[in-house]
Structures are given as structure tokens and as C-alpha cells.
Amino acid sequence: MRLKISQFLLSLVLISGLMLGGCSTQQVASNSSSPTSTTSEASIKTTTQATSVSQTSNETIPGITDLPRLEGKATVVLTVKGSPITIEVDGTDAPITAGNFVDLVQKGVYDGLAFHRVVREPQPFVVQGGDPQSKNPKVPVDKLGEGSYIDPKTGNARYIPLEVKPKGSDTPIYNKPFDATAQPVVLPHKQGAVAMARSQQPDSASAQFYFALADLAFLDGNYAVFGNVTQGFAVVNKIQQGDRIDSAKVTQGAENLKTPGQ
């Protein structure tokens, strides 16, 4: 029993620390984004009921038709300190989350951004980055984790809904965490998984993402995995806090990205 309790407490500590920044400064008061989890049961219960979205023109999820969508797969190569990390981005099972990431890569948003959170002790956990505020080298690393992508056309932050696809389902569910202990998810937190950080508010992911340094099943259903590292995980394992993304490029599958109005 003591072992189980200590493991549970450790998980809570790691998860709460993951609440970095997928939210904008305006949302920080209510949302501290990062790979958060079901830490706040109350917030989960008060969110909208999970919704299934299909390829219809109906805006089942408010604002979802305004978001990029990846219809199929794409390959993204991040270069960190001169070494490549190849990511297979899965728009088949996470079309909105994958589309958001590929779109931001195409816009050059990730070029020069820092990894502001690296957790390897007491056990391998995550490497997290993608806070647009880190573009400015004058911003201290310890002040990062609250930034979101601001659309230059509107001046507003872009947020995407939590998107999780259970095994056996034709479409993902949206808007609230999913109990993956009862039914496995198609894209689990295996070592090398790439997922979006968010605040306690399910629909608060924006630009920040993280690499899973180990199998992290307790995050399944609470955070949206959208891809996996296929080459260069040794590079991920060497990333230190403050290291920057030299460049991020879509090398395959760019034609699968569909943006509003296309």
C-alpha cells in the first residue's frame, strides 16, 4: 500500500509540474497550461460533455471549422543543436491537434524556441517546449510556460480542443478528458510520443508540446498525443533546459494540411 501511495503522489507531483503553458497571458489566471491531467476533478465535471466530431460542415465543436486539419500523416524534422529529430505526425487519428502543429511548423513558429521544462528525475518524464515567448532570448527560462500562439491576422490566441480517439471509435472525442483505464486510446503516451501541453481547461492547448521520455500511461486520455518520434530519440534524451529548436520543417505530407478557406 505504501508503494502504491508513493507512486500516486509522485504522479501528482509530475503532472502538476507539467501544467506549463498552453494558455495565453489572458488565461493564465484561470489556466496554467502544460501537460496537466485530471488533477482538478471539479474542472473536469464542469466542462462541456465530450463530443464526437465527424467530417461534416456542421460546427459541432465551436470554432473547430476555423482550425487547420491534417488529413492523413506528415513528417516533421526538428533540428536541435544541429541534430535531427524525426516526428511522424498523425492526422488520421488526431486531425485537429496534428493540423495545428503542422500549421505552426509551416509558419516558422517553432524556429528558435526553447525547451523550458525537462524532467528526468526522480524518473524520466517529459521534455517540453514551444512557448512562443521563448523566441525572445531575454525572457528567462523560469518565466516561460504561459505563452500561446497569437494569430497575427486577428491578434488573438489560437486554442484547440482536447482531442482523444478511443480504440474502436471512428472519430475522436473532444472537450474533456477520457477515461483511458476503461478503454485504451489509439495514440497512447509511449516513450517517444509527442503531445500537446495544456492548462486545467481541456480546450487550452495552443503551441506548447512535449516529448514523453518514458511510457506515461497515466496521461492517456488527459492530453492529446498527435505523433511519435521515429528517429532521433537519442537527441531528445540529450535535450537540456534552455536548448533551442534550430529549425522545424515539414519534409513529407505538407499537402495533407487543410486550412480554413482552402
Wavefront OBJ file of the C-alpha trace (Angstrom):
o trace
v 0.000 0.000 0.000
v 2.811 2.418 0.835
v 4.357 1.790 -2.560
v 1.096 2.462 -4.365
v 0.518 5.680 -2.420
v 4.036 6.951 -3.076
v 3.674 6.230 -6.803
v 0.338 8.054 -6.833
v 1.803 11.090 -5.073
v 4.770 11.104 -7.431
v 2.407 11.090 -10.408
v 0.507 14.048 -8.975
v 3.718 15.991 -8.454
v 4.881 15.301 -12.008
v 1.530 16.160 -13.525
v 1.135 19.406 -11.577
v 4.617 20.375 -12.657
v 3.575 19.740 -16.251
v 0.992 22.461 -16.095
v 3.119 24.712 -18.167
v 1.818 26.963 -20.792
v -0.619 26.273 -23.493
v -2.535 29.323 -22.489
v -2.115 32.962 -23.202
v -1.322 35.620 -20.656
v -5.004 36.470 -20.538
v -5.833 32.927 -19.482
v -3.043 32.422 -17.028
v -5.155 33.478 -14.088
v -7.502 30.561 -14.626
v -5.347 28.168 -16.647
v -1.720 27.240 -16.112
v -1.029 25.168 -19.170
v 1.200 22.172 -19.576
v 0.617 18.510 -19.688
v -1.940 18.888 -16.946
v -4.119 15.977 -16.076
v -7.134 15.069 -14.075
v -5.716 16.906 -11.090
v -8.801 19.074 -10.908
v -11.800 16.771 -10.812
v -14.107 19.744 -10.393
v -12.972 21.401 -13.604
v -13.497 18.157 -15.496
v -17.020 17.763 -14.222
v -17.992 21.294 -15.173
v -16.664 21.202 -18.725
v -18.874 20.503 -21.690
v -19.804 16.939 -22.396
v -17.338 15.163 -24.674
v -18.395 15.416 -28.277
v -17.671 13.284 -31.291
v -16.900 15.192 -34.464
v -17.294 13.843 -37.981
v -16.361 15.241 -41.363
v -19.466 17.367 -41.745
v -19.857 21.061 -42.355
v -21.717 21.430 -39.058
v -19.704 23.249 -36.420
v -20.294 20.613 -33.766
v -17.380 21.975 -31.767
v -17.473 25.781 -31.537
v -14.712 27.253 -33.668
v -13.439 23.929 -34.980
v -14.096 24.797 -38.620
v -11.676 27.708 -38.264
v -8.792 25.418 -37.293
v -6.246 23.713 -39.567
v -6.763 19.988 -40.069
v -4.290 17.314 -41.142
v -5.995 14.707 -43.322
v -3.513 11.859 -43.197
v 0.072 11.831 -41.956
v 3.045 14.140 -42.211
v 6.706 14.053 -41.262
v 8.291 16.899 -39.319
v 12.013 17.197 -38.629
v 13.075 19.308 -35.657
v 16.767 20.164 -35.516
v 18.182 20.751 -32.037
v 21.828 21.742 -31.618
v 22.476 20.538 -35.147
v 20.911 17.083 -34.693
v 17.597 15.991 -36.270
v 14.531 14.581 -34.541
v 12.044 12.998 -36.944
v 8.380 13.029 -35.913
v 5.559 11.168 -37.627
v 2.527 13.409 -37.172
v -0.780 11.511 -37.160
v -3.639 13.436 -38.699
v -5.618 10.247 -39.220
v -6.318 9.818 -35.512
v -5.758 13.396 -34.265
v -6.647 15.648 -37.225
v -7.090 18.939 -35.358
v -4.131 18.564 -32.975
v -1.849 17.368 -35.777
v -3.112 20.070 -38.124
v -2.411 22.774 -35.566
v 1.163 21.527 -35.061
v 1.966 21.169 -38.765
v 0.473 24.588 -39.486
v 2.646 26.203 -36.791
v 5.700 24.411 -38.192
v 4.860 25.719 -41.669
v 4.559 29.245 -40.257
v 8.023 29.001 -38.689
v 6.616 29.461 -35.184
v 8.893 26.851 -33.598
v 12.143 28.060 -35.147
v 14.373 29.370 -32.352
v 12.045 28.439 -29.495
v 13.435 26.972 -26.269
v 12.711 23.832 -24.267
v 11.780 25.337 -20.931
v 10.980 22.216 -18.934
v 12.992 18.996 -18.757
v 12.088 16.379 -16.135
v 14.281 13.286 -15.864
v 14.405 12.886 -12.083
v 13.238 11.103 -9.993
v 12.249 9.239 -13.152
v 12.160 10.067 -16.897
v 9.086 12.161 -17.627
v 8.978 14.859 -20.340
v 10.878 17.425 -22.370
v 8.609 20.374 -23.041
v 8.923 23.413 -25.284
v 7.109 25.511 -27.850
v 6.296 28.593 -25.755
v 6.324 31.427 -28.334
v 7.548 33.806 -25.632
v 10.885 31.961 -25.697
v 11.609 33.472 -29.118
v 12.887 36.418 -27.101
v 16.193 35.300 -25.530
v 15.807 37.993 -22.871
v 12.862 36.130 -21.321
v 14.280 33.914 -18.526
v 13.582 30.194 -18.899
v 11.926 30.119 -15.469
v 9.361 32.665 -16.702
v 8.247 30.503 -19.603
v 5.293 28.130 -19.769
v 2.359 30.515 -20.121
v 2.634 31.503 -23.764
v 0.302 30.698 -26.653
v 0.406 31.224 -30.390
v -1.025 34.610 -31.276
v -2.538 34.771 -34.746
v -1.034 37.884 -36.361
v -4.151 38.340 -38.518
v -6.535 38.597 -35.570
v -4.256 39.434 -32.674
v -5.943 36.619 -30.726
v -4.517 33.431 -29.268
v -5.357 30.199 -31.068
v -6.586 27.355 -28.888
v -7.541 23.846 -29.927
v -9.927 21.388 -28.235
v -8.661 18.353 -26.342
v -8.805 15.549 -28.912
v -8.591 11.882 -27.905
v -9.560 8.879 -30.024
v -10.506 5.684 -28.149
v -9.724 2.355 -29.786
v -12.723 1.083 -31.701
v -14.074 4.596 -32.335
v -14.399 6.037 -35.830
v -13.763 9.597 -34.673
v -12.039 11.328 -31.750
v -13.904 12.764 -28.808
v -13.456 16.384 -27.859
v -13.715 18.850 -24.988
v -12.931 16.775 -21.917
v -10.562 14.106 -20.607
v -11.355 10.495 -21.425
v -11.028 7.543 -19.035
v -8.343 5.504 -20.777
v -8.270 2.948 -17.968
v -11.655 1.704 -19.143
v -10.867 1.821 -22.870
v -7.391 2.236 -24.430
v -6.662 5.163 -26.728
v -5.354 4.879 -30.275
v -2.431 7.225 -29.570
v -1.025 6.384 -26.117
v 1.800 8.031 -24.195
v 4.510 5.565 -25.168
v 8.176 6.534 -24.985
v 8.761 8.958 -27.834
v 5.151 10.143 -28.038
v 4.637 13.817 -28.867
v 1.660 15.537 -27.248
v 0.200 18.967 -26.555
v 0.579 20.715 -23.219
v -2.450 22.460 -21.804
v -3.868 24.014 -18.667
v -6.554 22.532 -16.432
v -9.048 23.771 -19.011
v -9.271 20.942 -21.579
v -9.541 23.219 -24.609
v -6.491 25.362 -23.841
v -3.673 23.764 -25.866
v -2.068 26.158 -28.314
v 1.614 25.820 -29.288
v 3.421 24.124 -26.413
v 4.214 20.440 -26.851
v 6.207 17.749 -25.062
v 8.101 14.543 -25.722
v 7.367 11.563 -23.454
v 10.677 10.245 -22.117
v 9.059 7.001 -20.928
v 5.732 5.180 -21.123
v 3.320 7.515 -19.289
v 0.005 5.666 -19.382
v -1.418 7.806 -16.565
v -1.528 10.756 -19.014
v -3.569 8.834 -21.611
v -6.932 10.429 -22.229
v -5.955 13.623 -20.436
v -3.567 15.028 -23.030
v -3.675 14.804 -26.803
v -0.888 12.732 -28.364
v -0.537 13.602 -32.041
v 2.653 11.874 -33.143
v 5.737 9.852 -32.333
v 9.480 10.226 -32.676
v 10.582 7.761 -35.364
v 14.257 8.776 -35.470
v 16.446 10.815 -33.159
v 15.099 9.858 -29.743
v 18.718 9.856 -28.540
v 18.735 13.569 -29.409
v 15.583 14.103 -27.345
v 17.285 12.339 -24.441
v 20.133 14.837 -24.555
v 17.997 17.999 -24.568
v 18.660 20.281 -21.609
v 16.539 23.118 -20.274
v 17.238 26.194 -22.384
v 18.253 24.301 -25.542
v 16.611 25.751 -28.635
v 14.989 24.381 -31.773
v 17.283 25.385 -34.639
v 14.546 24.732 -37.170
v 11.325 22.790 -37.714
v 10.433 21.618 -41.231
v 7.663 19.552 -42.797
v 9.515 17.089 -45.019
v 6.572 14.926 -46.122
v 2.797 15.204 -46.145
v 2.501 19.000 -46.343
v -0.227 18.515 -48.939
v -2.375 16.824 -46.276
v -2.700 20.059 -44.309
v -6.060 21.723 -44.902
v -6.506 25.252 -43.639
v -9.764 27.237 -43.435
v -10.715 28.618 -46.824
v -8.605 26.079 -48.703
l 1 2 3 4 5 6 7 8 9 10 11 12 13 14 15 16 17 18 19 20 21 22 23 24 25 26 27 28 29 30 31 32 33 34 35 36 37 38 39 40 41 42 43 44 45 46 47 48 49 50 51 52 53 54 55 56 57 58 59 60 61 62 63 64 65 66 67 68 69 70 71 72 73 74 75 76 77 78 79 80 81 82 83 84 85 86 87 88 89 90 91 92 93 94 95 96 97 98 99 100 101 102 103 104 105 106 107 108 109 110 111 112 113 114 115 116 117 118 119 120 121 122 123 124 125 126 127 128 129 130 131 132 133 134 135 136 137 138 139 140 141 142 143 144 145 146 147 148 149 150 151 152 153 154 155 156 157 158 159 160 161 162 163 164 165 166 167 168 169 170 171 172 173 174 175 176 177 178 179 180 181 182 183 184 185 186 187 188 189 190 191 192 193 194 195 196 197 198 199 200 201 202 203 204 205 206 207 208 209 210 211 212 213 214 215 216 217 218 219 220 221 222 223 224 225 226 227 228 229 230 231 232 233 234 235 236 237 238 239 240 241 242 243 244 245 246 247 248 249 250 251 252 253 254 255 256 257 258 259 260 261 262
